[in-house]
Amino acid sequence: MNSETVKKLNVPYLLSYILAPAAVTALCFFLGYTFFHDGGAGAAILFMVPPALSVLWWALGGKMIFKGKRKKLMNELERSGFLPNHTFDSDICTVVVDVEHGKIALIFFWNPFQNYVLPASRISKIWKDDGKTGMGPLTGSSRVSFLFTVDDIRIRVNTFTSNKRWRMDSDYILTGISKADMMAGVLTEAKERSV
């Protein structure tokens, strides 16, 4: 079990994730301009390959790291006797709940190298957010989530997100609300059983 404060964001990782590919691309552009004034194959490689690899890294690199670390966490939890009764994977966070022992495990997209296994008693507040906005016939939502606070850090886990707003009676919204209700109930039960 972890006793340190939960951190959702690892700033050096975030900066290196964003800036390292940009710096390599800028360096290749500089080298291409400096040494290949007249173009040629060397210039083409320096001007095309690093930007393509950077875009590929930004699109897939973080997801691959997060999935790999999440799989490693699940294996470690199984070996330690943690019973993963409920696991919820979202794009930015994975929450694993052991209701029987009153524990939770967390891993975050922007802090994938740090896992947190905590007693659920450290949760101070649990609620859901249906994202409802608008009035009358324009009422809708584009995000449904469940939220909880650990060590005064608010953790939002999306159960549904969209780039458009859906009516509140939409199957997407109702499913997201159902998942959020279920996870809020699971966290509440784990908190009650926690020592």
PLY file of the C-alpha trace (Angstrom):
ply
format ascii 1.0
element vertex 195
property float x
property float y
property float z
element edge 194
property int vertex1
property int vertex2
end_header
0.00 0.00 0.00
1.15 3.51 -0.79
1.35 6.17 1.87
2.46 9.02 -0.40
0.07 11.59 -1.80
-1.62 10.70 -5.08
-0.26 12.56 -8.11
-2.21 12.46 -11.35
0.49 14.30 -13.30
4.21 13.67 -13.64
5.45 17.01 -15.03
8.86 15.79 -16.31
7.12 12.93 -18.16
4.54 15.28 -19.66
7.18 17.77 -20.81
9.44 15.09 -22.26
6.47 13.44 -23.97
5.59 16.69 -25.72
8.91 18.49 -26.09
11.42 15.70 -26.84
9.95 14.78 -30.27
9.57 18.48 -31.10
13.23 19.12 -30.16
14.45 16.18 -32.26
12.38 17.41 -35.21
13.75 20.96 -34.83
17.31 19.62 -34.64
16.77 17.56 -37.81
15.37 20.61 -39.60
18.41 22.61 -38.53
20.81 19.87 -39.69
18.94 19.49 -42.96
19.07 23.21 -43.63
22.72 23.50 -42.56
24.18 20.53 -44.44
21.78 19.95 -47.33
21.16 23.38 -48.94
20.46 21.86 -52.32
18.09 19.16 -51.12
18.64 15.53 -51.96
17.88 12.30 -50.16
19.52 13.39 -46.89
17.40 16.52 -46.69
14.25 14.58 -47.56
14.93 12.10 -44.77
15.70 14.83 -42.23
12.64 16.88 -43.20
10.10 14.03 -43.43
11.00 11.15 -41.11
11.34 12.96 -37.71
8.02 14.85 -38.05
6.25 11.64 -39.07
7.78 9.75 -36.14
6.85 12.61 -33.79
3.21 12.51 -34.87
3.21 8.74 -34.52
4.70 9.07 -31.02
2.13 11.69 -29.96
-0.73 9.58 -31.35
0.33 6.15 -30.05
3.33 6.34 -27.71
1.51 7.41 -24.56
-1.28 4.91 -25.10
1.21 2.07 -25.49
3.10 3.08 -22.34
-0.15 3.44 -20.36
-1.51 0.07 -21.52
1.78 -1.67 -20.73
1.98 -0.15 -17.24
-1.69 -0.93 -16.62
-1.10 -4.59 -17.55
1.94 -4.69 -15.25
-0.15 -3.21 -12.41
-2.85 -5.85 -12.86
-0.23 -8.63 -12.72
1.30 -7.14 -9.56
-2.13 -6.85 -7.94
-2.92 -10.52 -8.65
0.38 -11.63 -7.09
-0.14 -9.47 -3.98
-3.56 -10.94 -3.12
-5.53 -7.87 -4.23
-8.96 -9.04 -5.46
-9.95 -6.87 -8.44
-13.74 -7.04 -8.03
-14.28 -4.05 -10.32
-11.92 -2.45 -12.84
-12.79 0.66 -14.78
-10.51 1.78 -17.61
-10.89 5.26 -19.03
-8.67 7.22 -21.34
-6.86 9.03 -18.49
-7.13 6.74 -15.48
-7.69 3.15 -14.42
-9.45 2.44 -11.13
-9.30 -1.06 -9.67
-11.43 -1.79 -6.58
-11.03 -4.62 -4.09
-14.35 -4.39 -2.25
-13.67 -7.33 0.04
-10.49 -5.83 1.52
-11.54 -2.17 1.12
-8.71 -1.17 -1.22
-8.35 0.73 -4.47
-5.56 0.81 -7.04
-4.99 3.74 -9.38
-2.81 4.45 -12.40
-2.94 7.67 -14.44
-2.18 8.34 -18.10
0.10 11.29 -17.30
1.84 9.46 -14.42
2.11 5.87 -15.70
5.30 4.99 -13.83
3.65 5.38 -10.41
0.93 2.99 -9.20
-1.15 3.71 -6.13
-2.66 0.98 -3.96
-4.59 2.65 -1.16
-7.07 1.84 1.56
-10.47 3.05 0.38
-10.80 4.88 3.69
-8.58 7.62 2.17
-11.48 8.53 -0.12
-13.20 11.54 1.39
-15.98 12.15 -1.15
-17.65 10.13 -3.95
-20.15 11.46 -6.47
-21.24 11.29 -10.09
-21.58 14.03 -12.69
-24.00 13.58 -15.57
-22.66 16.72 -17.30
-26.17 18.05 -17.84
-26.28 21.50 -19.43
-28.89 23.54 -21.24
-32.58 24.11 -20.62
-35.77 22.55 -21.87
-35.42 20.76 -25.21
-31.74 21.79 -25.42
-30.80 19.87 -22.28
-28.00 17.41 -22.91
-24.52 16.22 -22.04
-21.23 15.36 -23.72
-19.53 13.84 -20.67
-20.64 11.57 -17.85
-18.23 10.62 -15.07
-17.82 9.47 -11.52
-15.57 11.46 -9.23
-13.89 10.88 -5.93
-11.44 12.73 -3.74
-8.30 11.11 -2.33
-5.88 13.22 -0.26
-7.74 16.37 -1.39
-7.03 15.41 -5.03
-10.17 15.22 -7.18
-10.12 12.28 -9.56
-12.57 12.31 -12.47
-13.09 9.09 -14.41
-15.17 9.45 -17.56
-17.78 6.80 -18.26
-18.89 8.51 -21.49
-17.38 11.31 -23.58
-18.29 12.70 -26.95
-17.46 15.70 -29.10
-21.18 16.41 -29.47
-23.91 16.89 -26.93
-26.47 14.10 -26.55
-29.97 14.29 -25.13
-30.29 13.11 -21.54
-32.53 10.22 -22.59
-29.96 8.98 -25.13
-28.75 5.40 -24.65
-25.16 6.70 -24.55
-25.91 9.06 -21.67
-28.06 6.55 -19.79
-25.36 3.88 -20.10
-22.71 6.36 -18.89
-24.90 7.31 -15.92
-25.49 3.64 -15.10
-21.72 2.95 -15.13
-21.04 6.04 -13.00
-23.71 5.01 -10.48
-22.32 1.48 -10.32
-18.71 2.64 -9.77
-19.76 5.23 -7.17
-21.61 2.46 -5.33
-18.62 0.12 -5.54
-16.27 2.81 -4.19
-18.70 3.59 -1.38
-18.92 -0.08 -0.41
-15.11 -0.43 -0.47
-14.79 2.70 1.69
-17.25 1.25 4.22
-15.28 -2.01 4.39
-11.89 -0.32 4.62
-9.94 -0.49 7.85
0 1
1 2
2 3
3 4
4 5
5 6
6 7
7 8
8 9
9 10
10 11
11 12
12 13
13 14
14 15
15 16
16 17
17 18
18 19
19 20
20 21
21 22
22 23
23 24
24 25
25 26
26 27
27 28
28 29
29 30
30 31
31 32
32 33
33 34
34 35
35 36
36 37
37 38
38 39
39 40
40 41
41 42
42 43
43 44
44 45
45 46
46 47
47 48
48 49
49 50
50 51
51 52
52 53
53 54
54 55
55 56
56 57
57 58
58 59
59 60
60 61
61 62
62 63
63 64
64 65
65 66
66 67
67 68
68 69
69 70
70 71
71 72
72 73
73 74
74 75
75 76
76 77
77 78
78 79
79 80
80 81
81 82
82 83
83 84
84 85
85 86
86 87
87 88
88 89
89 90
90 91
91 92
92 93
93 94
94 95
95 96
96 97
97 98
98 99
99 100
100 101
101 102
102 103
103 104
104 105
105 106
106 107
107 108
108 109
109 110
110 111
111 112
112 113
113 114
114 115
115 116
116 117
117 118
118 119
119 120
120 121
121 122
122 123
123 124
124 125
125 126
126 127
127 128
128 129
129 130
130 131
131 132
132 133
133 134
134 135
135 136
136 137
137 138
138 139
139 140
140 141
141 142
142 143
143 144
144 145
145 146
146 147
147 148
148 149
149 150
150 151
151 152
152 153
153 154
154 155
155 156
156 157
157 158
158 159
159 160
160 161
161 162
162 163
163 164
164 165
165 166
166 167
167 168
168 169
169 170
170 171
171 172
172 173
173 174
174 175
175 176
176 177
177 178
178 179
179 180
180 181
181 182
182 183
183 184
184 185
185 186
186 187
187 188
188 189
189 190
190 191
191 192
192 193
193 194
